Amino acid sequence: MSKLMVQTFFPANFAQATEYWLGNYLLNDILFPDEVAQRCPEVVVTLDGGTVVRQPALATSALLGVLVGIKGGYDLLWVAASKRRQQNSPKGQQQQGNDQQGMPATRLWALAFFAFGAMNLSALPLHCFLPAPETTYPQESPMWWSIDTYMTGASSMCLAMAALQECVDASSTSTVSTTWKIKFAFR
């Protein structure tokens, strides 16, 4: 991890911490000395057409992430649609029971996958195809940085909400007391 990466991802925190001698000493001399960036330079590859790719391993991982996001989200939406079709069938209506069991969680998992794919898609231009920032990503590429940051947060929040919904669904079918369900499920 280099000083430039920390400055790029945490510009306000880095600037504030280096205002004081202790923070400046810790960040610039102990944790992120300049020789780290010299020993581990950024990998840059120029393709035949003249296209410059920074961090080709990240580009490969981001492409794979886009595919995982799209495929995972699509498959989970297909599962949710299948559950809905099954519940609306005559046999499913006879069984009734808990008719929405697992549906909200499945949709949230799908949304998390789609946001993950969008995060990886926005990472391609930001981290691989645009020139390296002279200052910080928010200043030089605000649109791509905003999309990347937003989709990272959206994917994380959808993952957390889906996990909580799974817990709510599991607790609604068990014999757990109502008091515990309220404390556990936050409702």
C-alpha positions in Angstrom: 0.0 0.0 0.0 1.5 3.3 -1.0 1.0 6.8 0.2 -0.7 7.8 -3.1 -3.3 5.1 -2.6 -4.1 6.3 0.9 -4.2 9.9 -0.3 -6.5 8.9 -3.1 -9.0 6.9 -1.0 -8.9 9.0 2.1 -8.0 12.6 1.0 -9.5 14.5 3.8 -8.3 12.2 6.5 -4.8 12.1 5.1 -4.6 15.9 4.8 -6.0 16.4 8.4 -3.7 13.8 9.9 -0.5 15.2 8.3 -1.2 18.7 9.6 0.3 17.6 13.0 3.9 16.5 13.4 3.0 13.1 14.9 0.5 12.2 12.1 3.0 13.5 9.5 5.8 11.4 10.9 3.7 8.3 11.2 2.1 8.5 7.7 5.0 9.8 5.7 8.0 8.2 7.5 6.8 5.1 9.2 3.7 3.7 7.4 4.0 5.0 3.9 7.6 6.0 3.1 8.4 7.2 -0.4 10.5 4.2 -1.2 7.5 1.9 -1.1 6.1 3.6 -4.2 9.5 3.4 -5.9 9.9 -0.3 -5.1 6.3 -1.2 -6.1 5.4 1.0 -9.1 2.0 0.8 -10.8 1.9 -1.7 -13.6 1.0 -0.1 -16.9 0.6 -2.0 -20.2 0.2 -0.4 -23.6 -1.8 -2.5 -26.1 -1.3 -2.6 -29.9 -3.9 0.1 -30.6 -2.2 2.5 -28.2 -4.6 1.9 -25.4 -3.0 2.2 -22.0 -4.2 -0.1 -19.3 -3.2 0.6 -15.7 -3.3 -2.3 -13.3 -4.1 -5.1 -15.8 -4.7 -7.6 -13.0 -7.4 -5.3 -11.6 -8.9 -4.9 -15.1 -9.2 -8.7 -15.4 -10.7 -9.0 -11.9 -13.2 -6.2 -12.6 -14.3 -7.8 -15.8 -14.9 -11.1 -13.9 -16.8 -9.1 -11.2 -19.1 -7.6 -13.9 -19.9 -11.1 -15.2 -20.5 -12.4 -11.6 -22.7 -9.5 -10.8 -24.9 -9.8 -13.9 -25.1 -13.6 -13.8 -25.8 -13.8 -10.1 -28.4 -11.0 -10.1 -30.2 -12.5 -13.1 -30.2 -16.0 -11.6 -31.6 -14.8 -8.3 -34.3 -12.7 -10.0 -35.2 -15.9 -12.0 -35.4 -17.8 -8.7 -37.7 -15.1 -7.2 -39.9 -15.2 -10.3 -40.1 -19.0 -10.1 -41.2 -18.8 -6.5 -43.9 -16.3 -7.4 -45.1 -18.5 -10.3 -45.2 -21.5 -8.0 -47.2 -19.6 -5.3 -49.7 -18.4 -7.9 -50.3 -21.9 -9.3 -53.4 -23.8 -8.1 -51.2 -26.2 -6.2 -49.3 -23.3 -4.5 -52.5 -21.6 -3.5 -53.7 -24.7 -1.8 -50.6 -24.9 0.3 -50.7 -21.2 1.2 -48.6 -21.2 4.4 -46.1 -18.4 4.5 -46.5 -17.2 0.9 -43.8 -14.6 0.8 -41.1 -16.7 2.5 -37.7 -15.9 1.1 -39.0 -13.5 -1.6 -37.7 -10.1 -0.2 -34.3 -11.6 0.7 -33.9 -13.1 -2.7 -34.6 -9.8 -4.4 -32.1 -8.1 -2.0 -29.5 -10.6 -2.9 -30.1 -10.0 -6.6 -29.8 -6.3 -6.1 -26.6 -6.8 -4.2 -25.2 -8.8 -7.1 -26.3 -6.1 -9.7 -24.7 -3.3 -7.6 -21.5 -5.4 -7.3 -21.5 -5.7 -11.1 -22.0 -2.0 -11.6 -19.3 -1.3 -9.0 -16.8 -3.4 -11.1 -18.0 -1.8 -14.3 -17.3 1.7 -13.0 -13.9 0.5 -11.6 -12.7 -0.3 -15.1 -12.4 3.3 -16.4 -11.6 4.8 -13.0 -8.8 2.5 -12.0 -7.6 1.0 -15.3 -8.3 3.2 -18.4 -8.3 6.8 -17.3 -4.9 8.4 -16.5 -3.6 8.1 -13.0 -4.9 11.1 -10.9 -2.5 13.9 -10.2 -4.4 14.8 -7.0 -7.4 12.6 -6.1 -10.1 10.6 -7.9 -13.0 12.8 -6.6 -11.3 15.9 -8.0 -10.2 14.5 -11.4 -12.9 11.9 -12.2 -15.9 12.9 -10.0 -18.6 11.0 -12.1 -16.7 7.6 -12.1 -15.6 8.0 -8.5 -19.2 8.8 -7.4 -20.6 5.8 -9.3 -17.9 3.5 -7.9 -18.4 4.7 -4.4 -22.2 4.6 -4.5 -22.3 1.1 -6.0 -19.8 -0.1 -3.4 -22.1 1.2 -0.6 -25.3 0.0 -2.3 -23.9 -3.5 -2.7 -22.7 -3.6 0.9 -26.1 -2.3 2.2 -28.1 -4.8 0.1 -25.9 -7.6 1.5 -26.5 -6.5 5.0 -30.3 -6.0 4.4 -30.6 -9.4 2.7 -28.8 -11.1 5.6 -31.1 -9.4 8.1 -34.1 -10.4 6.0 -32.9 -14.0 6.0 -32.8 -13.8 9.9 -36.3 -12.3 10.0 -37.6 -15.0 7.7 -35.9 -17.7 9.7 -37.2 -16.3 13.0 -40.8 -16.0 11.7 -41.0 -19.8 11.0 -39.3 -20.9 14.2 -40.8 -21.3 17.7 -38.8 -18.4 19.1 -40.7 -16.2 21.5 -42.2 -12.9 20.2 -40.0 -10.8 22.5 -36.9 -12.3 21.0 -38.2 -11.8 17.4 -38.8 -8.2 18.1 -35.3 -7.7 19.6 -33.7 -9.8 16.8 -35.6 -8.5 13.8 -35.8 -4.9 14.9 -39.5 -4.7 14.4 
